[in-house]
Amino acid sequence: MTSLFYPFRALGYVNEGVPFVEHRRGTEHFVTVSAGKAFQVYNCERLRLVLVGPQGDADITALAVKGDLTFAAHGRDIVVCRRTHRVCVFGGHADTVTALFTFGPRLYSICAGGRVLGWDIGKDALDHLDGKRSSAAKRAADIVAASMADDGDGSSDSDSDESDSDALDDDETAFDEDHDLPRHDPDTGAHLPREYRMPEGFTPTCICHPDTYLNKVLIGATDGRVLLLNVNTGKHIYVFHPNNMLNPSGSAVTCLEQSPALDTVAVGLGNGRVVIQNVRFDRTVVDFTHDGSGRAIRSMSFTTGNQDPLIAVGSDAGSISVWDLEKRRLRTIMPGTHDGAVTQAHFFLGQPVLMTGGADNALKQWIFDNADGTGRLLRFRAGHSAPPTRVEFYGEGLRILSAGDDRALRVFSTIQDQQSKELSQSHVERRAKKLGVAEQELKLPPIRGMAWCEVRERDWANVVTCHAGETRAYTWRLANGVLGEHVLQPPAKMGVKRKLGISNRVGFPISAVAVSACGNFAVIGNEGGEVHRFNLQSGQHRGVFKRPGPPRESAGGQDEQAASNGIPEHERRRRQLNLRGGKNSIWNMADKSYGMDAIEAAKKAPKLPAHSGQVSAIQTDGANKQTVTCGFVDGVVRVWNFGEQKLEGEMDTGVGCVAASLHRPGALVAVAGADRVVRVLDIAGMRRVRSLRGARTQVKSLQFSADGRWILANSADGAVRVWDVPAARLVQTMRMSRDCPVVDLSLSPNMDTLATVHEGRRGVYLWANSQMYSAPGAGLAGASTRVAGVDDSDSEEAVATEDEARETLVELPRLHAELGDAGEIILGATEEEEADPNVNLAEKAEKEAIEDAKKEAGPKGAGSDARRRRAPEPVAPGLATMAMLPKVQWASLARLDEIRERNKPIQGPKK
């Protein structure tokens, strides 16, 4: 079955916690980072994205770069890419690859199982694997074939052949010793790596090359030992024991880094200590503790050139400490550099600039140019450090607002990644540095709701948010990217009158927010049922929405006196005559005309909050005339006069209202109830017009499409459902990813793109609407086109059966579309067809198009009308369907009279 939305791209992925690789191309510096299942390349000068690699089958666990080649470990396999072209795949590990290292003509890989393999990455070897047979590659193949033939002829010779083969297994398992060429599997032709045998009980963790040590590498282990290995012969040159490195507890070696001084290597340990060791004499030069947290060291880097001899150390605690090696003391410590572990730190060659990458989806550059030797943030690129929970399209759909548990409000550009940014929260970095705490502790609580209006974007704050547990709503200036100057705090003396014996309802957390269509007002509701209106320009309170309470009880026979404040009628008349001006005075006339006593009594009548319990949703119409509020506890939808804050009507749904969405042009509001039914209500006629069923679990959020025909909702089971409102039918249920349920969604105003956020994923995923790009008349298979009545309701069994029949599975989008996807993305292809590698979808689609054209052409010699494409099937008899037609075909229908008037001839025909 055709999916309504197909994968387009993903936003917000910068660095997924895998150590990055810095490399130079000419005079420019580049950094390769992991972004989930694909790698990205940034230009370090401006942190500008320049390249996105192909997507693999699993998340990247390690990276290495050499020239134009990029090596990415996806689980147990190593994918070799030349820029964006996938060259080959190295497969030889039985466990997940944890480290990659390039040295000379070989790539060395370490897996979680403790195996160390060496792969030939020379040009001839990779050309052979890529299908390019150069002269050297042909010669290598001939040599390998000849050697294999000789081995076959002499297989029955003396025992000397067996001894030779044993020696080959010991030292040169995967390489020809005479020609140093890669060996291949005689059956499959696969590239066979060389495996290096480790000492007994030695589980490798990291690897580095000490300068000037020819063909030798250092390998750290989990038991604190470090091995000096000859990679050509496989010989164990020397083993550095933990006791000689001031590590009597045998803490694991987590990272190794070569220093600018010869024979000196920095060793990072799992207990938070750093040891600088002389590998020539096996002596400790200096040792120190990182930050006192006892967390494992993950990265180290030395300054080079004419800079002060410094070493920067990063750990799982998220802090960076910088040590002066000449003075052997701490230069500075930067707590909270990253919200998670610092996975990599690197000083640029000859510059006092440090680049760090962390598990918080961020890349940062720090420059150490302050007088006190401390560093400051130079530039950075970041996304959400925790999975986002809220997403909304902003304006015309070119920007997206998102918020999550990382306490950040971000705006993403769908056009240019450089325009994506996090909205500032009033100098959080400076205050955190002054207090010595992490930035995360000073940020606002996680956002639970947001509202916006772009009309006044350049004038004042135009975004309003409510936060978990906060009794105030906050404003944001999106044009400046900063927190607004006003905080919307409900007045303290609002709520039920104390004289009624009910406690004053103040201090409730804000649960819902809305912004008027003019951009001048914000409406907020709290968990106590109160709804308040504020002016966004001044931040002042501008009214409260209250409903009339029950009538006050009056004593028997005292109604008349109660109406006149307890004063008898003859006394009141005599008092009026004694006033200055007599009975014709303006005071007596006002008393008689406007009923001052009745007004006073009305003022003293009790008023109740907008709802009895939490306000779950607030919506404002496009003309600033009506406001719609929904109650989670009382299950009532109330419509208010926006200007006077008076109740105009209410509709009781009978169940708690979870979420709501208002279609402003059509005066329809969709309300999701706790009973898994979406009710469509007409706020003009105060009646229910549709009941949409099919959700198996509670709906968490929903949205009307711009044309009012669709309602999209995501439920607790992670599925996205689309209903046809006129037909009151479930069009499709989409499972977007197998193991990442949808948390929130937003449809663009143009209805061409759907944005979703998923559980456990830190990106924002975009999906293209297939109905916007398919051919006219190509409707969705299985979609109902009948117009439903108000009382239409299907049984739960029938709806469940129909839901199962229309459920589709779509995988998550990639970071960017690839050139190879042009022949694979065919609208209308089923999941089985996409999964079948033998089916060429492009050729199949072309054949189907030719067959459809022949059918539409009709018999030979038919007129042009017979060759036209079939018109879309109308929704009802007598109606014309304009959906999916080009705009030029229907935009002028409303101005036919003007067109006729304009096309009238201005002069008679010439004879």
Secondary structure, DSSP 8 states (H G I E B T S, - for coil): ---SEEEEEEE--S--SS--EEEEETTEEEEEEEETTEEEEEETTTTEEEEE----SS-EEEEEEETTEEEEEETTEEEEEETTEEEEEEE--SS-EEEEEEETTEEEEEETTS-EEEEE--HHHHHHHTT---HHHHHHHHHHHHHHHHHHHTTTS-THHHHHHHHHHHH-SSB-TTT--B-B-TTT--B--EEE---TT--EEEEE--TT-TTEEEEEETTS-EEEEETTT--EEEEE-GGGGT-TT---EEEEEE-SSTTEEEEEETTSEEEEEETTTTEEEEEEESSSS---EEEEEE--TTS--EEEEEETTS-EEEEETTTTEEEEEETTSSSS-EEEEEE-TTSSEEEEEETTTEEEEEE--STTS--EEEEEEE--SS-EEEEEEETTTTEEEEEETTS-EEEEESS-GGG-EE-B-SSHHHHHHHHTS-GGGGS---EEEEEE-STTTTTS--EEEEETT-SSEEEEETTTTEEEEEEE---TT-SS-GGGT--------EEEEEE-TTSSEEEEEETTS-EEEEETTT--EEEEEEEE-------TT-HHHHHTTT--HHHHHHHHHHSTTGGGSHHHHHHHHHTHHHHHHHHTS-EEESSSS-EEEEEE-TTSSEEEEEETTT-EEEEEETTT--EEEEEE-SS-EEEEEEETTTTEEEEEETTS-EEEEETTTTEEEEEE---SS-EEEEEE-TTSSEEEEEETTS-EEEEETTTTEEEEEEEESSS--EEEEEE-TTSSEEEEEETT--SEEEEEEHHHHS-TT---TT---S---TT----HHHHHHHHHHTEEEE----SS--GGGGGT--TT--HHHHH-TT--HHHHHHHHHHHHHHHHH-STT--HHHHS------SSTT----TTS-GGGTTTGGGHHHHHHHTS-SS----
